């Protein structure tokens, strides 16, 4: 595994202390980490899942819009933050790896480093009551 930029290493460390679920993705569109709070909603520890391409995220978790229509990777907030390098927010539902369907709100934003480097994106999400 190639060495990550120091900014991503530090953000991963910060995310490990947060009580809100967090995804961290690299500029190569791979999910690099999710924290313990995210593990509770996703139904599996990060060490069991490991790094995952964004293209597979929608398939693995069956991410859909609230009306049940499928969402391709480029339509989820993390995909928007990575590809368009702008913040995004959306309510979605997904099937956790423990089989439980969850409704969440997701906010994602791009990460930049010095010299206008694109480093990746962060998604913060939380469970909501079913609409």
PATOR-826662 format. One record per residue (C-alpha): residue in three letters; x, y, z. Coordinates in nm, 2 decimals, decimal comma. Example, Ala and Ser with C-alpha at 12.3 -4.5 7.8 and 13.67 -1.06 7.14 Angstrom:
BEGIN
+-----+--------+--------+--------+
!   r !   east !  north !     up !
+-----+--------+--------+--------+
! ALA !   1,23 !  -0,45 !   0,78 !
! SER !   1,37 !  -0,11 !   0,71 !
+-----+--------+--------+--------+
% end
This chain:
BEGIN
+-----+--------+--------+--------+
!   r !   east !  north !     up !
+-----+--------+--------+--------+
! UNK !   0,00 !   0,00 !   0,00 !
! UNK !   0,15 !   0,34 !  -0,10 !
! UNK !   0,22 !   0,60 !   0,17 !
! UNK !  -0,07 !   0,84 !   0,22 !
! UNK !  -0,03 !   1,21 !   0,23 !
! UNK !   0,03 !   1,34 !   0,58 !
! UNK !  -0,30 !   1,53 !   0,57 !
! UNK !  -0,50 !   1,21 !   0,52 !
! UNK !  -0,31 !   1,03 !   0,79 !
! UNK !  -0,39 !   1,31 !   1,03 !
! UNK !  -0,75 !   1,32 !   0,93 !
! UNK !  -0,78 !   0,95 !   0,98 !
! UNK !  -0,64 !   1,00 !   1,33 !
! UNK !  -0,90 !   1,27 !   1,40 !
! UNK !  -1,18 !   1,07 !   1,26 !
! UNK !  -1,09 !   0,78 !   1,50 !
! UNK !  -1,18 !   1,02 !   1,79 !
! UNK !  -1,51 !   1,15 !   1,65 !
! UNK !  -1,85 !   1,01 !   1,77 !
! UNK !  -2,02 !   1,08 !   1,44 !
! UNK !  -1,97 !   0,83 !   1,15 !
! UNK !  -1,70 !   0,93 !   0,91 !
! UNK !  -1,58 !   0,80 !   0,57 !
! UNK !  -1,24 !   0,91 !   0,43 !
! UNK !  -1,17 !   0,86 !   0,06 !
! UNK !  -0,85 !   0,93 !  -0,13 !
! UNK !  -0,82 !   1,12 !  -0,46 !
! UNK !  -0,80 !   0,78 !  -0,63 !
! UNK !  -1,16 !   0,73 !  -0,53 !
! UNK !  -1,09 !   0,45 !  -0,28 !
! UNK !  -1,26 !   0,44 !   0,06 !
! UNK !  -0,95 !   0,45 !   0,28 !
! UNK !  -1,11 !   0,44 !   0,63 !
! UNK !  -1,43 !   0,46 !   0,83 !
! UNK !  -1,44 !   0,51 !   1,20 !
! UNK !  -1,59 !   0,31 !   1,49 !
! UNK !  -1,91 !   0,52 !   1,48 !
! UNK !  -1,95 !   0,42 !   1,12 !
! UNK !  -1,89 !   0,06 !   1,20 !
! UNK !  -2,20 !   0,06 !   1,42 !
! UNK !  -2,42 !   0,17 !   1,13 !
! UNK !  -2,25 !  -0,03 !   0,86 !
! UNK !  -2,26 !  -0,36 !   1,05 !
! UNK !  -1,89 !  -0,45 !   1,01 !
! UNK !  -1,55 !  -0,33 !   1,13 !
! UNK !  -1,33 !  -0,15 !   0,88 !
! UNK !  -1,06 !  -0,40 !   0,93 !
! UNK !  -1,30 !  -0,67 !   0,80 !
! UNK !  -1,40 !  -0,47 !   0,49 !
! UNK !  -1,08 !  -0,29 !   0,41 !
! UNK !  -1,02 !  -0,03 !   0,14 !
! UNK !  -1,30 !  -0,03 !  -0,11 !
! UNK !  -1,33 !   0,15 !  -0,45 !
! UNK !  -1,60 !   0,41 !  -0,46 !
! UNK !  -1,74 !   0,23 !  -0,76 !
! UNK !  -1,82 !  -0,07 !  -0,54 !
! UNK !  -1,96 !   0,13 !  -0,25 !
! UNK !  -2,31 !   0,16 !  -0,40 !
! UNK !  -2,32 !  -0,21 !  -0,48 !
! UNK !  -2,18 !  -0,34 !  -0,14 !
! UNK !  -2,43 !  -0,13 !   0,06 !
! UNK !  -2,71 !  -0,11 !  -0,19 !
! UNK !  -2,73 !   0,27 !  -0,16 !
! UNK !  -3,05 !   0,41 !  -0,30 !
! UNK !  -3,24 !   0,74 !  -0,30 !
! UNK !  -3,53 !   0,76 !  -0,05 !
! UNK !  -3,77 !   0,65 !  -0,31 !
! UNK !  -3,57 !   0,33 !  -0,36 !
! UNK !  -3,41 !   0,42 !  -0,70 !
! UNK !  -3,05 !   0,32 !  -0,73 !
! UNK !  -2,78 !   0,58 !  -0,69 !
! UNK !  -2,46 !   0,54 !  -0,89 !
! UNK !  -2,13 !   0,62 !  -0,73 !
! UNK !  -2,12 !   0,96 !  -0,89 !
! UNK !  -2,46 !   1,06 !  -0,74 !
! UNK !  -2,38 !   0,99 !  -0,38 !
! UNK !  -2,24 !   1,29 !  -0,18 !
! UNK !  -1,89 !   1,13 !  -0,15 !
! UNK !  -1,88 !   1,07 !  -0,52 !
! UNK !  -1,98 !   1,43 !  -0,59 !
! UNK !  -1,72 !   1,57 !  -0,34 !
! UNK !  -1,45 !   1,35 !  -0,51 !
! UNK !  -1,53 !   1,40 !  -0,87 !
! UNK !  -1,67 !   1,76 !  -0,88 !
! UNK !  -1,47 !   1,88 !  -0,58 !
! UNK !  -1,76 !   2,05 !  -0,41 !
! UNK !  -1,97 !   1,98 !  -0,10 !
! UNK !  -2,28 !   1,77 !  -0,13 !
! UNK !  -2,57 !   1,66 !   0,10 !
! UNK !  -2,84 !   1,40 !   0,05 !
! UNK !  -3,07 !   1,16 !   0,24 !
! UNK !  -3,03 !   0,80 !   0,13 !
! UNK !  -3,10 !   0,45 !   0,25 !
! UNK !  -2,88 !   0,15 !   0,24 !
! UNK !  -2,86 !  -0,21 !   0,36 !
! UNK !  -2,59 !  -0,25 !   0,62 !
! UNK !  -2,36 !  -0,55 !   0,61 !
! UNK !  -2,56 !  -0,70 !   0,91 !
! UNK !  -2,87 !  -0,69 !   0,69 !
! UNK !  -3,04 !  -0,39 !   0,85 !
! UNK !  -3,19 !  -0,12 !   0,63 !
! UNK !  -3,09 !   0,22 !   0,74 !
! UNK !  -3,19 !   0,58 !   0,65 !
! UNK !  -2,92 !   0,83 !   0,68 !
! UNK !  -2,83 !   1,19 !   0,59 !
! UNK !  -2,48 !   1,23 !   0,44 !
! UNK !  -2,27 !   1,55 !   0,40 !
! UNK !  -1,95 !   1,52 !   0,21 !
! UNK !  -1,68 !   1,77 !   0,12 !
! UNK !  -1,35 !   1,77 !  -0,07 !
! UNK !  -1,01 !   1,78 !   0,08 !
! UNK !  -0,73 !   1,99 !  -0,05 !
! UNK !  -0,37 !   2,02 !   0,04 !
! UNK !  -0,11 !   2,29 !  -0,01 !
! UNK !  -0,04 !   2,38 !  -0,37 !
! UNK !  -0,40 !   2,31 !  -0,48 !
! UNK !  -0,35 !   1,94 !  -0,44 !
! UNK !  -0,67 !   1,73 !  -0,45 !
! UNK !  -0,64 !   1,48 !  -0,16 !
! UNK !  -0,98 !   1,32 !  -0,15 !
! UNK !  -1,30 !   1,37 !   0,04 !
! UNK !  -1,47 !   1,32 !   0,37 !
! UNK !  -1,83 !   1,21 !   0,43 !
! UNK !  -2,00 !   1,25 !   0,76 !
! UNK !  -2,34 !   1,08 !   0,81 !
! UNK !  -2,60 !   1,00 !   1,07 !
! UNK !  -2,90 !   0,78 !   1,10 !
! UNK !  -3,25 !   0,94 !   1,08 !
! UNK !  -3,60 !   0,82 !   1,14 !
! UNK !  -3,76 !   0,66 !   0,84 !
! UNK !  -3,95 !   0,92 !   0,64 !
+-----+--------+--------+--------+
% end
